[in-house]
Amino acid sequence: MKPQLDTAIRTGIQRTIQTYHIEHPYVYNMSKEERTALFDDLRTELEEESGLNEPYLVKNLLWTFNALKFDWGQLTIGSVRPLSFFTQWQRGLSLNKMLSQYLAMTLLLVATAYLLIFILGLPLALILSQNHNKWYDRLLSTMAPISSVPSWVIGILLIAIFAVELKIFPVGGMFDTLPPKNKIGYIPILLKHMALPVIAIFLSLFFQMVYSWRTIFVTFGDEDYVDLGKAIGLKPKKLRRDYILKPSLPYVITSFSLILISFWQMTMALEVIFQWHGIGWLYITVGLPNFWGESMYPGELLIALSLVVLFAYLLGIVVFLLDIVYILVDPRIRLTQNEPTLRIIPTKHKKLFRKKHSPIYYEKASSLTNKSKTKSISPKVNVHQLIITLQSGTKQLLKGFGKFIVELRKFPSAVFGFAIILLLVLGSLYAVIE
């Protein structure tokens, strides 16, 4: 069985040969033998250019090197699903151009939503951490489970409310049917069409991120230096900025970066629903096969593979930048290890402890103990004592479970999540029994 990538490249070459006469009409004037020779030479040239004739290791290293350069080659579309910027039937396109165009559309949605989350969520989390257990703090804790709803589900609800019923925003797409009078007119049209997708992404992350940041700020707010700042009469704004926010910035940035890495997971189905031509729409509509319509669509494997590699690159870039940001926001982290470090000098008692617990000392002691043993006495099992131990353990377990329920009642989001987990467990047991 040939590797999938080899098969995809050979399929692309075959499509290029089949559609060669469309862009080169002079082929019709050639004889059958001349066309066959021309197509054979073209196939040989394309296979050598793509590296298919090289040994297995060489061609895979070549493809890996090209992928590192963001050079994914040419794509020949031969399906009934042309992309938005196709000007001809079945033409060769650069995958770099295609991915960069569609990635820009996805980043427009994601960057806008994440910027709103960071600008609005960080100050709100700081304020809630200083007003712990107030009614609005509990309200946000209750709304935190909303973030467990996928963005595409929220998108469908937003379409039903604001597009179908209220008719405030369009149902989908990126532009209106009629073009504006000038290029500046595209800005309000684009903002109007991206409003609902951005709100869907915002609602699917905002409450979760605020709750997470608020928990971090509450933990750092209990430190001694924060109490000292309150005692000397610092203003709440300075206290939040210098004594709580700055020490906790690495943790905040880490949580935000982990959400940023997985942006493509929440945008794929969302872009299909809103018909927003980003990488999610490209991956599902063009890259993956579809056998549910009136005609069978085999998909474009090269697009799917290129997008997977692109996601891996984005993950590596974000992690690399995260290490650099750590150094900038936390002065305790350094790239070099030339600074003097503290070292604990062992005392006499620690040296004696190490000597007694060394393997040599242990072997000597065990050998002396074995020689002094004459016979072993097997202890008798006391059934009454065992029953008393089990009863006391059960009482402690029930007492601990009662404390757990009391603490759980203080957090409505935890109660909601615990109820869902319990319902799923009961449903699974019922399915197994039935």
Secondary structure, DSSP 8 states (H G I E B T S, - for coil): ---HHHHHHHHHHHHHHHTHHHH-GGGGGS-HHHHHHHHHHHHHHHHHHHTTTS-HHHHHHHHHHHHHTT---EEE--SS---TT--SSS-EEEHHHHHHHHHHHHHHHHHHHHHHHHHHHHHHHHHHHHTTTSHHHHHHHHHGGGGGS-HHHHHHHHIIIIIIIS--S-SS-SS-SS--SSGGGHHHHHHHHHHHHHHHHHHHHHHHHHHHHHHHHHHHHTSHHHHHHHHTT--HHHIIIIIIIHHHHHHHHHHHHHHHHTHHHHHHHHHHHHT--SHHHIIIIIIS-B-SSSS-B---HHHHHHHHHHHHHHHHHHHHHHHHHHHHH-TT--S---S--------HHHHHHHHHTSHHHHHHHHHHHHHH----------HHHHHHHHHHHHHHHHHHHHHHHHHHTT-HHHHHHHHHHHHHHHHHHHHHH-
